[in-house]
Amino acid sequence: MTESYQGDPELVLRVTRLSKTYATRVVDEVDWALRPGRVHALLGGNGSGKSTLLKMVAGVVTPDPGGVIEVGGVEHASDDYGPAIAAGAGLRFVHQDLGLVDDLSIADNFALATRYPRSRLGGIDDRALVRHVAAQLGRRGLALDPRLPVRALRPTERTLVAIARAFDGVETEPATLVLDEPTASLPVDEVAHLFDAIRELRALGHSIVFVSHRLGEVAEIADDVTILRDGAVVGHGGIAEFPETRIVELIAGHPPEESPARAAAPDPTARPVLSVRGLSAGPLRAIDLDVRPGEIVGIAGLVGSGRSSLLRGVFGDLPAEGTVAVGGQEVARTGTGAAVRAGIALVPEDRQRDAAYLERPVWENLSAVILARYRRFGRLSARRERADAPAAMAEFRVRAPSPAVPLAALSGGNQQKVIVARWLRSDPRVILLDEPTQGVDAVARDEIHVLVRGAAERGAAVLVVSSDLEELEQLSHRVLVLQGGRIADDLRGSDVTRETITHAMHETGA
């Protein structure tokens, strides 16, 4: 399904018959256009071609011959288009991988995009650069030292720095800002700040392309929407024409399955599987909590509240004081190995950095936690690992051409299902999930929720950190709200709603 935009002088960006072929065609003759002063949501499942389309518009991926990209009122043959043309036309990008260089400072990362300021003698003016970057960070509410290396930043801070870099100078010159999954690692308060900035830019006549798997965000901020499936446009128009159920149906290619109702809360008198007493780690201060068999407990809080530190402290991945017990047995505080032996599993926030062996085949990633099953007489049987992989992929709904392909070849949603499957195959007693559906599409999100509910039904205790409050509402039996490293509220039953969680996160004096 395509739409003709020929002869429309109001467009700031137009692509016509744009395609990209690798082993297969991943973008298939797409027609797409952007009008000034609009927020245009580009939607689709993982692997639908969104990121490839945006990278072609950025000029960092060369399209197949035969297409046309028009920016700044000038048409360019698709295979003659490049990053200099995109930059010269005022296109600014925050890609999914952010494009930051870990070993350089924040200031240097800004300068790579905007050039280094020069002193009177022609050398690099480091002081001017630091002052300029500090001012730009401050405008976005970031109290960060520009001289910090990017490697030292938390995932949320990395995202916000990439956004601040893209915004640098936007207010003073015409621009089109392209944001590919900018909110994937942002908590609700930072999303609100970002949306305020987007609205300001729109009011100034700038155009914004917004990519998100969070459909509630799309409904809140977008004016127009285009939906891709299998590299082709399957829907486009004003946001009012696309209720969430229609978007999900177009993304999936079939009507959405009805989400299961939240399971009844477990027996409150049951002996806890997980007991935490006096846990202090990072910003956390003397946290006590119990999680019973079959219970899914959500963890909410603003940046710096200690959400991820709670999971890492329980897992032994962060220096901590206090005690952690599983099934009444205290877990030795000697590192992550003791936690794994006690039956604790952790799916970390930053999948690609902390959990995924991207260049290794899917079968190796699936069995990384259960290698003891494949050892015989001290030797590891890779043949048995490979033989078991297809059944595991089917059980955990992992879609891949073969168990032998590298994990990097899979979509983000399927990569995440492999990481979740890796741990669930070990039958853990305690499951710690940090942003389990960050950056995955609506279909994969529901599939991961099914896996988590299934593990809980088998008796596991589950802790879920998520900045997606809809996810917490749908998945959790109760939600603990952290403020300043302490539990400020324990929401249960009918109080587990997005509105109540938001209020509790921002309530002062809690």
C-alpha positions in Angstrom: 0.0 0.0 0.0 1.5 3.3 -1.1 0.5 6.9 -1.6 1.6 9.4 -4.2 3.0 12.6 -3.0 4.1 13.9 -6.4 3.7 17.7 -6.8 3.2 18.5 -3.1 5.3 21.6 -2.4 4.7 21.4 1.3 6.8 18.3 1.9 10.2 18.5 3.7 11.1 14.9 2.9 9.9 12.5 0.3 11.1 9.0 -0.7 9.8 7.3 -3.8 10.2 3.6 -4.7 13.0 3.2 -2.1 14.3 -0.3 -1.6 17.2 -2.1 0.0 18.3 -5.7 -0.7 20.8 -7.7 1.3 20.3 -11.5 1.1 16.7 -10.6 0.8 14.8 -7.4 0.2 14.3 -5.7 3.6 12.8 -2.5 2.3 10.5 -2.9 -0.7 9.6 0.1 -2.9 8.5 2.4 -0.1 6.8 5.7 -0.8 6.9 8.0 2.3 6.7 11.7 3.0 7.0 14.1 5.9 5.2 17.5 6.1 6.6 20.5 8.0 5.5 21.2 11.6 4.3 17.6 12.1 5.3 14.7 14.3 5.2 11.6 12.0 5.3 8.2 13.7 7.1 5.4 11.8 5.9 2.1 13.1 6.4 -1.6 12.5 7.5 -4.8 14.2 11.2 -5.7 14.8 12.6 -6.5 11.4 9.9 -4.6 9.5 12.5 -2.3 7.8 12.1 0.9 9.9 15.7 1.3 10.9 17.0 0.4 7.5 14.7 3.0 5.9 15.9 5.7 8.3 19.5 4.8 7.7 19.0 5.2 4.0 17.4 8.6 4.6 20.5 9.4 6.7 22.8 8.4 3.9 24.6 5.8 6.0 23.1 2.8 4.1 23.1 3.0 0.3 19.7 2.1 -1.2 19.1 0.0 -4.3 19.2 1.9 -7.6 15.9 3.1 -9.0 14.5 5.1 -6.0 14.4 8.8 -5.3 15.0 10.8 -2.1 13.9 14.4 -2.1 15.2 16.7 0.7 15.3 20.5 0.8 13.2 20.6 -2.4 16.0 18.7 -4.4 15.6 15.2 -5.8 18.4 12.8 -5.6 18.8 9.4 -7.2 18.8 6.8 -4.4 22.2 5.4 -5.1 23.8 8.9 -5.4 22.5 10.0 -2.0 24.8 10.3 1.0 25.3 11.6 4.5 26.6 15.0 3.3 23.3 15.6 1.4 21.3 14.6 4.5 23.2 16.8 6.8 23.1 19.8 4.4 19.4 19.5 4.2 19.1 19.8 8.0 18.3 16.2 8.9 19.4 15.2 12.4 19.3 11.6 13.7 19.3 9.7 16.9 19.6 6.1 15.7 18.7 3.1 17.8 22.4 2.4 18.4 22.8 6.1 19.4 26.0 6.5 17.4 28.1 7.5 20.5 31.8 6.6 20.8 32.2 5.0 24.2 35.9 5.8 24.7 35.5 9.5 24.0 34.1 12.2 26.3 30.6 13.6 26.0 32.1 16.8 24.7 34.1 15.0 22.0 31.0 13.1 20.9 29.3 16.5 20.4 32.2 17.8 18.4 32.2 14.8 16.1 28.8 15.9 15.0 29.2 19.7 15.0 33.0 20.2 14.6 35.5 21.4 17.2 35.6 25.1 18.1 38.9 26.8 17.2 41.0 29.3 19.1 42.4 32.4 17.6 45.5 30.5 16.8 43.6 27.8 15.0 43.9 25.1 17.6 41.0 23.3 19.2 39.4 25.4 22.0 38.7 22.7 24.6 37.3 25.2 27.1 34.8 26.6 24.6 33.7 23.1 23.7 33.1 22.2 27.3 31.2 25.4 28.0 29.0 24.9 24.9 28.3 21.2 25.7 27.6 22.0 29.3 25.0 24.6 28.2 23.4 22.1 25.8 23.2 19.4 28.4 21.8 21.9 30.9 19.0 22.8 28.5 18.0 19.2 28.5 18.1 18.9 32.3 21.3 16.9 32.4 23.8 17.7 35.2 26.7 15.8 33.6 30.3 16.8 33.3 31.0 17.1 29.5 34.5 15.6 30.2 33.0 12.3 31.3 33.6 9.4 29.0 30.4 8.1 27.4 31.4 4.6 28.7 30.7 5.8 32.3 27.1 6.7 31.6 24.0 4.7 32.4 21.8 3.6 29.4 19.3 6.4 30.2 22.0 9.0 30.3 23.5 7.7 27.0 20.1 8.1 25.3 19.6 11.6 26.7 23.1 12.7 25.7 22.5 11.4 22.1 19.2 13.4 22.0 20.9 16.5 23.4 23.5 16.2 20.7 20.9 15.9 18.0 19.0 19.0 19.3 22.2 21.1 19.4 21.5 24.0 17.1 18.1 22.8 16.0 16.3 25.8 17.5 18.2 28.3 15.4 18.0 26.7 11.9 15.4 24.7 10.0 15.7 21.0 10.7 14.1 17.6 10.6 14.7 15.6 13.7 14.6 11.8 13.3 14.3 9.9 16.6 14.6 6.1 16.3 13.4 4.5 19.6 14.4 7.5 21.7 12.3 6.5 24.7 13.2 2.8 24.9 15.4 3.3 28.0 13.7 6.4 29.4 11.5 6.5 32.5 8.2 8.3 32.4 9.5 11.7 33.7 12.2 11.8 31.1 9.7 10.9 28.3 7.6 13.8 29.4 10.5 16.2 29.2 11.4 14.8 25.7 7.8 15.3 24.5 7.8 18.9 25.8 10.9 19.5 23.7 9.3 17.8 20.7 6.2 20.0 21.0 8.3 23.1 21.2 10.2 22.1 18.0 6.9 21.4 16.2 5.5 24.8 17.2 8.6 26.4 15.6 7.8 24.6 12.3 10.3 21.8 12.6 9.4 18.3 11.5 10.0 15.2 13.7 10.1 11.5 12.7 9.3 9.5 15.8 9.8 5.7 16.1 8.5 3.8 19.1 7.1 0.5 20.1 5.1 2.1 22.9 1.8 2.8 21.2 0.5 4.9 24.0 3.4 7.3 23.3 2.5 7.4 19.6 -1.1 8.3 20.4 0.1 11.1 22.7 2.6 12.8 20.4 2.1 11.9 16.8 0.1 13.8 14.1 0.6 11.3 11.3 1.6 7.6 11.1 3.1 5.2 8.6 3.2 1.5 9.3 5.7 -1.0 7.8 5.5 -4.8 7.6 8.0 -7.0 5.8 9.6 -3.9 4.4 6.5 -2.5 2.7 4.0 0.3 3.7 0.8 -1.3 5.0 -0.9 1.8 6.5 -0.5 5.5 6.6 -2.6 8.6 7.5 -3.5 10.8 10.4 -3.2 9.3 13.9 -6.9 9.6 14.5 -7.4 6.9 11.8 -5.3 4.4 13.7 -6.5 3.2 17.1 -4.1 0.9 18.9 -5.9 -2.3 17.9 -5.7 -1.4 14.2 -2.0 -0.5 14.5 -1.3 -3.9 16.2 -3.2 -5.7 13.5 -1.3 -4.0 10.7 2.1 -4.7 12.4 1.3 -8.4 13.1 -0.6 -9.1 9.9 -3.6 -10.6 11.8 -6.0 -9.4 14.5 -4.4 -9.0 17.9 -4.8 -11.8 20.4 -6.7 -10.8 23.5 -4.3 -10.1 26.4 -4.8 -12.5 29.3 -6.2 -11.0 32.4 -3.7 -10.5 35.2 -3.5 -13.7 37.3 -4.9 -13.7 40.8 -2.5 -12.7 43.5 -0.7 -15.6 45.1 -1.4 -16.9 48.6 -0.2 -14.1 50.9 0.5 -16.7 53.6 2.8 -18.7 51.4 6.4 -18.9 52.4 8.4 -16.3 50.3 10.7 -17.6 47.6 12.8 -14.4 47.8 13.5 -12.5 51.0 15.6 -9.4 51.1 16.5 -7.7 54.3 18.4 -4.4 54.8 19.7 -4.3 51.2 21.8 -1.2 50.6 23.5 -1.0 47.1 24.2 2.1 45.0 21.4 4.5 46.0 19.4 1.9 47.8 19.0 2.3 51.6 18.0 -0.7 53.7 15.4 -2.3 51.4 13.2 -5.1 52.8 11.0 -7.1 50.6 9.4 -10.6 50.1 8.3 -12.2 46.9 6.1 -15.3 47.1 5.9 -18.2 44.6 4.0 -17.2 41.5 4.1 -13.5 42.4 5.2 -10.9 39.8 6.3 -7.7 41.6 6.9 -4.6 39.5 9.5 -2.0 40.4 8.8 1.6 39.4 10.8 4.8 40.1 12.4 7.9 38.5 16.0 8.1 37.4 18.3 7.6 40.3 15.7 5.9 42.5 17.6 2.6 42.6 15.5 0.4 40.4 18.3 -1.4 38.6 20.5 -1.3 41.7 17.9 -3.4 43.5 18.1 -6.2 40.9 21.9 -6.0 40.7 22.2 -6.0 44.5 20.0 -9.1 44.7 22.0 -10.8 42.0 25.4 -10.0 43.6 26.5 -7.8 40.6 26.8 -4.7 42.8 28.6 -4.2 46.1 25.9 -4.4 48.7 25.1 -4.8 52.4 22.2 -6.8 53.8 21.0 -10.3 53.2 19.3 -12.2 50.3 17.6 -15.5 50.9 16.1 -18.0 48.4 13.7 -20.5 49.9 14.8 -19.6 53.4 18.5 -20.2 52.6 20.8 -17.2 52.7 22.7 -16.6 49.5 26.5 -16.0 50.0 27.5 -12.5 49.0 30.4 -13.7 47.0 29.3 -12.6 43.5 27.0 -13.6 40.8 28.0 -17.3 40.8 26.5 -17.8 44.2 23.3 -16.2 43.0 23.1 -18.4 39.9 23.7 -21.5 42.1 20.9 -20.4 44.4 18.5 -20.2 41.4 18.5 -16.5 40.7 18.4 -15.3 37.1 19.0 -11.7 35.8 18.0 -10.3 32.4 19.9 -7.0 32.4 18.8 -3.7 31.1 21.5 -3.4 28.4 21.1 -6.6 26.5 23.7 -6.0 23.9 26.4 -4.9 26.4 25.7 -7.2 29.3 24.0 -10.3 28.0 24.1 -11.0 24.3 27.0 -12.8 22.6 26.1 -11.2 19.3 28.7 -12.9 17.1 28.0 -16.3 18.5 25.3 -18.6 17.1 21.8 -18.6 18.5 22.3 -22.2 19.9 25.3 -21.1 22.0 23.4 -18.1 23.4 20.4 -20.4 24.3 22.5 -22.8 26.3 25.0 -20.4 28.0 23.5 -20.8 31.5 22.9 -24.6 31.4 26.2 -25.9 30.0 26.4 -28.4 32.8 23.6 -30.4 31.1 25.9 -30.8 28.1 29.1 -31.9 29.9 30.0 -35.6 30.0 33.2 -36.9 31.5 34.4 -33.3 31.7 33.8 -32.5 28.0 31.2 -30.2 26.5 29.0 -31.7 23.8 28.3 -29.0 21.2 26.4 -31.5 19.1 23.8 -32.0 21.9 23.6 -28.2 22.4 22.8 -27.7 18.7 20.4 -30.7 18.6 18.3 -29.2 21.5 18.2 -25.6 20.0 15.3 -26.0 17.6 12.9 -27.3 20.3 14.0 -24.5 22.6 13.4 -21.9 19.8 9.9 -23.3 19.2 9.1 -23.3 23.0 10.2 -19.7 23.5 8.9 -18.4 20.1 12.3 -17.4 18.8 12.1 -16.7 15.1 15.4 -17.2 13.2 16.5 -18.8 9.9 18.5 -21.3 11.8 20.0 -22.0 15.2 23.4 -21.5 13.6 23.0 -17.9 12.6 24.7 -15.3 14.8 22.5 -13.7 17.4 23.2 -10.3 15.8 21.2 -11.4 12.7 18.0 -11.6 14.7 15.6 -8.7 15.4 15.7 -7.0 18.7 12.6 -8.8 19.9 14.0 -12.2 19.0 17.4 -11.4 20.6 15.5 -10.6 23.8 13.5 -13.8 23.7 16.8 -15.7 23.4 18.2 -14.0 26.5 14.9 -14.7 28.4 14.9 -18.3 27.2 18.5 -18.8 28.3 17.6 -18.2 31.9 14.1 -19.8 31.9 15.7 -23.0 30.6 17.6 -23.2 33.9 14.2 -23.3 35.8 15.2 -20.4 38.1 13.4 -19.9 41.4 13.9 -16.1 41.2 13.7 -14.1 38.0 15.0 -10.5 37.9 13.9 -8.6 34.7 15.3 -5.2 34.0 13.4 -3.5 31.1 12.4 -6.9 29.6 10.6 -5.5 26.6 12.7 -2.4 25.9 12.9 -1.8 22.2 10.8 -4.8 21.1 7.6 -4.6 19.1 4.0 -5.1 20.4 3.9 -8.8 19.3 7.2 -9.8 20.8 6.3 -7.8 24.0 3.1 -10.0 24.4 5.1 -13.1 23.7 7.7 -12.2 26.4 4.9 -11.5 28.9 3.5 -15.0 28.2 6.9 -16.5 29.0 7.1 -14.5 32.2 3.6 -15.4 33.3 4.3 -19.1 32.6 7.4 -19.0 34.8 5.4 -17.4 37.6 2.7 -20.0 37.2 5.4 -22.7 37.7 6.2 -21.1 41.1 9.0 -18.7 40.3 9.2 -15.3 42.1 9.6 -12.5 39.6 10.8 -8.9 40.0 10.3 -6.6 37.0 11.8 -3.2 36.5 10.2 -1.2 33.7 9.9 2.4 32.7 6.9 1.3 30.6 4.0 1.8 33.2 1.5 0.0 30.9 3.8 -3.0 31.1 3.8 -2.9 34.9 0.0 -2.4 35.0 -0.5 -5.5 32.8 2.1 -7.8 34.3 2.4 -7.1 38.0 0.4 -8.4 41.0 1.8 -5.5 42.9 4.2 -2.6 42.3 6.8 -1.2 44.6 7.6 2.5 44.0 11.1 3.6 44.8 12.0 7.2 45.8 15.5 8.2 46.9 16.6 4.6 47.3 13.7 3.6 49.6 10.3 2.0 49.0 7.8 4.9 49.0 4.7 2.9 48.2 3.5 -0.7 47.8 0.6 -0.7 45.3 -1.7 -3.7 45.2 -4.9 -4.9 43.4 -6.9 -2.1 41.8 -4.2 0.4 42.7 -1.9 -1.1 40.1 -2.7 1.4 37.3 -0.5 3.7 35.2 -2.1 6.8 36.8 -1.6 5.6 40.4 2.0 4.5 39.7 2.8 7.9 38.1 1.3 9.7 41.1 3.3 7.6 43.5 6.5 8.2 41.6 6.1 11.9 41.8 4.5 12.3 45.2 6.6 14.5 47.5 7.0 13.7 51.1 6.6 10.0 50.6 
